[in-house]
């Protein structure tokens, strides 16, 4: 398996970080829950940003080419390990955080806890505390644990790469469409698939799912984002009838004066409309002199 990044020793595990481009400020791409190969997953958008900025993709423990998680998957540990990996590799602040999905909780915690490090947040349809609060009220923790256990068994079956895996291929390894698209080279597609199956049953992902409500509360306890923020929001369906995914983003954005763009695209839109997303983000950064 080709190593597409650089390994940083962090505590008793290893964190893989991919970086390219140059600039005085680094855009940190942060993976959504269960994204098996972050270093290639976000290539459609980061390769369009690295002409002007240095970019870095952090592969959390249990993701990509990183080692297994050895600490509890709390938002504090997730952020501290990411910060330590960047420091180990001499990727110094200031940062612009670009979180996708679950890592929104990490980005809020990071930006509000270390405001001197973070100049802005570029939300790639990131998870927000108000949405998680509404979801947790509908899905009690014991029910959530049962759902996670069921998902674990399902993923362990998919990992065997039998008939079920073939049938559900476009909902699992090719959910983003990267394996049938043109954003990755043939060699990258092989690496992407190999790394995906390496991590499909990662215990870190399941633990993050169980701790989602707690991590959302912790990030929320730091307040609303205080740095300049730009939200790109998908049409993802919500399990909560009283609060849609897009409305949750609108409500949160209003509280922190974030620029918001509501798009009729799915949660993995970075693989579908990377040019449009890049244009939005670059325009926002230029307006904020970043």
MOQUINOR-V33017 format. One record per residue. OMEGA is omega in whole degrees, 0 to 359 (999 if undefined). D_CENTER is the distance of its C-alpha to the mean C-alpha in whole Angstrom. Layout:
BEGIN
omega={OMEGA | OMEGA}
d_center={D_CENTER | D_CENTER}
END
This chain:
BEGIN
omega={180 | 177 | 182 | 179 | 178 | 182 | 174 | 176 | 181 | 183 | 181 | 176 | 180 | 179 | 179 | 180 | 175 | 181 | 174 | 178 | 181 | 178 | 181 | 181 | 184 | 175 | 183 | 178 | 187 | 192 | 172 | 183 | 175 | 177 | 191 | 185 | 184 | 183 | 177 | 182 | 186 | 181 | 182 | 182 | 184 | 179 | 177 | 178 | 189 | 174 | 182 | 184 | 166 | 178 | 175 | 177 | 180 | 174 | 181 | 175 | 183 | 180 | 173 | 180 | 179 | 178 | 179 | 176 | 180 | 176 | 178 | 186 | 176 | 181 | 179 | 181 | 179 | 181 | 183 | 178 | 177 | 180 | 181 | 180 | 179 | 180 | 180 | 182 | 178 | 173 | 190 | 173 | 10 | 180 | 163 | 182 | 179 | 183 | 173 | 172 | 186 | 185 | 173 | 178 | 178 | 182 | 178 | 179 | 183 | 185 | 182 | 179 | 180 | 185 | 179 | 182 | 191 | 182 | 181 | 175 | 175 | 185 | 173 | 181 | 187 | 176 | 183 | 183 | 182 | 177 | 180 | 178 | 179 | 180 | 182 | 177 | 179 | 183 | 180 | 186 | 180 | 176 | 179 | 180 | 179 | 178 | 179 | 179 | 178 | 179 | 179 | 180 | 180 | 181 | 177 | 176 | 178 | 183 | 179 | 174 | 177 | 184 | 181 | 178 | 180 | 181 | 186 | 186 | 182 | 174 | 181 | 186 | 180 | 182 | 181 | 181 | 184 | 182 | 178 | 179 | 184 | 182 | 180 | 175 | 179 | 179 | 179 | 178 | 178 | 179 | 179 | 182 | 180 | 181 | 178 | 183 | 176 | 188 | 188 | 180 | 181 | 179 | 180 | 181 | 181 | 179 | 176 | 181 | 180 | 183 | 185 | 181 | 180 | 180 | 177 | 179 | 180 | 178 | 180 | 181 | 178 | 181 | 177 | 177 | 183 | 180 | 177 | 185 | 177 | 182 | 167 | 191 | 182 | 176 | 183 | 181 | 178 | 176 | 182 | 182 | 186 | 182 | 178 | 178 | 182 | 179 | 177 | 179 | 179 | 181 | 182 | 181 | 180 | 181 | 183 | 177 | 180 | 170 | 185 | 179 | 179 | 184 | 178 | 181 | 183 | 187 | 179 | 186 | 179 | 179 | 185 | 183 | 183 | 180 | 181 | 180 | 179 | 179 | 179 | 183 | 181 | 178 | 179 | 182 | 178 | 178 | 181 | 176 | 180 | 999}
d_center={23 | 22 | 20 | 18 | 17 | 19 | 19 | 19 | 21 | 20 | 22 | 23 | 20 | 18 | 15 | 15 | 14 | 14 | 16 | 18 | 20 | 22 | 22 | 23 | 19 | 16 | 13 | 10 | 7 | 4 | 2 | 3 | 6 | 9 | 8 | 11 | 11 | 8 | 11 | 12 | 10 | 9 | 13 | 14 | 13 | 13 | 16 | 18 | 17 | 18 | 22 | 22 | 19 | 18 | 14 | 12 | 10 | 9 | 9 | 10 | 13 | 13 | 11 | 12 | 15 | 15 | 17 | 18 | 16 | 20 | 19 | 18 | 14 | 15 | 13 | 16 | 15 | 12 | 12 | 16 | 15 | 12 | 15 | 18 | 16 | 16 | 20 | 21 | 20 | 22 | 19 | 20 | 19 | 19 | 16 | 14 | 10 | 8 | 5 | 3 | 5 | 6 | 5 | 7 | 10 | 9 | 9 | 13 | 14 | 14 | 15 | 18 | 19 | 19 | 20 | 22 | 19 | 17 | 18 | 16 | 12 | 11 | 9 | 8 | 9 | 7 | 9 | 12 | 15 | 18 | 16 | 16 | 19 | 21 | 19 | 20 | 24 | 24 | 22 | 24 | 23 | 25 | 24 | 21 | 22 | 24 | 21 | 19 | 22 | 23 | 19 | 20 | 23 | 22 | 19 | 22 | 24 | 22 | 22 | 26 | 25 | 28 | 29 | 27 | 24 | 26 | 26 | 23 | 21 | 20 | 18 | 17 | 16 | 17 | 15 | 13 | 17 | 16 | 19 | 22 | 21 | 22 | 19 | 19 | 22 | 24 | 23 | 20 | 20 | 22 | 19 | 16 | 18 | 20 | 16 | 15 | 18 | 18 | 15 | 16 | 17 | 16 | 17 | 14 | 12 | 15 | 16 | 12 | 13 | 17 | 16 | 13 | 17 | 18 | 14 | 14 | 18 | 18 | 15 | 18 | 21 | 20 | 20 | 19 | 17 | 20 | 19 | 19 | 16 | 15 | 14 | 13 | 14 | 14 | 17 | 15 | 18 | 18 | 20 | 22 | 25 | 25 | 22 | 20 | 17 | 18 | 20 | 18 | 16 | 20 | 21 | 18 | 19 | 22 | 22 | 21 | 22 | 19 | 19 | 18 | 18 | 19 | 18 | 20 | 17 | 15 | 11 | 11 | 13 | 11 | 14 | 16 | 17 | 16 | 19 | 19 | 15 | 16 | 20 | 18 | 16 | 19 | 22 | 20 | 20 | 23 | 25 | 23 | 25 | 22}
END
